Amino acid sequence: MICLPGTQTALFAVMAALVEAGDEVLVGDPMYATYEGVIRATGAGMVPVPLDPARGFCMDADDLAARVGPRSRAILLNTPHNPTGAVLTESDIAAIGAVARAHDLWIVVDEVYEDLVFDGVRFVSPLADPALADRVIAVSSISKSHAAPGLRSGWCIGPQAFIEALLPLAEVMLFGNQPFIADATEAAIRRGSEVAVGMRQRYAARAAALANTLESGSGLRVHRPQAGMFAMVDVSATGMSGAAWADDLLAERGVAVMPGAAFGETLELWVRVALTVDDSRLMEAAARMAAHARIPA
Ligand SMILES: Cc1ncc(COP(=O)(O)O)c(C=O)c1O
């Protein structure tokens, strides 16, 4: 394990260590907004693997295998997933792992939302699969679990030989992470998060309330997240793209949502709603969204 300033820095360091110009990294689309930059900064190419809403936005191993090429080096996974809130199951991971083993690929997994998994959903880390122990690298932080994104404290866990190879890179990047931050982070993790339970419950309840309001009051469809701080809304019934509808909604109703296209082509007709605003504001925003959804008959 190496401590680094946040998941983002860990992702950057891991990608720089694993791939180079001409290599390819496979990544689910939609994806977190920085992934493309992190991959392309190494000179490697990004190969998007569409994540199907009908599969709950979980990566399908056949779709993945169909895109593996001679220069594929790594699969970048994100579970729980931003923006869709999807959580990979043990069998998803086993199937993706089989593709990784068959083609000798690394699996880099961003688990920063691990502590925000909703009740009744089981989080499984690819780190837990012994068959993948020599090829899984996990990155995470206390940004979400402890609501501490400004502290910039994260880490990377992987096979010993990989971590030893990463150390010189981490040294030229940082010349050492601040040890007092690593110590404070260890203490915070050992103690457990006091805020994660409340966040999990609030975000799950808000996602359900948003879905009830939109699906009964308009033709908008809400994908139920299994984790995280966001809900995806399918606005295709409006006949508009997510970006156009988001612009229109902001201009006419004063509600800001994120166009799905910011996360890749798969979400062209979707918008992302943050569940982090308080209940009454979110419900007011949901009512305005429902009123704004002029669904053609
Ligand atoms: C999927 C994902 N990965 C990484 C990050 C960055 O996290 P950190 O603050 O640990 O760098 C975020 C932040 O929103 C995220 O959503």
PDBQT file of the ligand as one rigid body, heavy atoms in Angstrom, charges set to zero:
ROOT
HETATM    1  C1  LIG A 301     -15.393   7.942  -8.943  1.00  0.00    +0.000 C 
HETATM    2  C2  LIG A 301     -14.519   8.947  -8.295  1.00  0.00    +0.000 A 
HETATM    3  N1  LIG A 301     -13.194   8.707  -8.232  1.00  0.00    +0.000 NA
HETATM    4  C3  LIG A 301     -12.363   9.589  -7.661  1.00  0.00    +0.000 A 
HETATM    5  C4  LIG A 301     -12.822  10.790  -7.142  1.00  0.00    +0.000 A 
HETATM    6  C5  LIG A 301     -11.837  11.717  -6.516  1.00  0.00    +0.000 C 
HETATM    7  O1  LIG A 301     -11.749  11.384  -5.160  1.00  0.00    +0.000 OA
HETATM    8  P1  LIG A 301     -10.575  11.947  -4.204  1.00  0.00    +0.000 P 
HETATM    9  O2  LIG A 301     -11.162  13.135  -3.486  1.00  0.00    +0.000 OA
HETATM   10  O3  LIG A 301     -10.310  10.817  -3.273  1.00  0.00    +0.000 OA
HETATM   11  O4  LIG A 301      -9.412  12.298  -5.059  1.00  0.00    +0.000 OA
HETATM   12  C6  LIG A 301     -14.183  11.076  -7.170  1.00  0.00    +0.000 A 
HETATM   13  C7  LIG A 301     -14.697  12.353  -6.622  1.00  0.00    +0.000 C 
HETATM   14  O5  LIG A 301     -15.818  12.757  -6.851  1.00  0.00    +0.000 OA
HETATM   15  C8  LIG A 301     -15.058  10.146  -7.772  1.00  0.00    +0.000 A 
HETATM   16  O6  LIG A 301     -16.376  10.383  -7.855  1.00  0.00    +0.000 OA
ENDROOT
TORSDOF 0
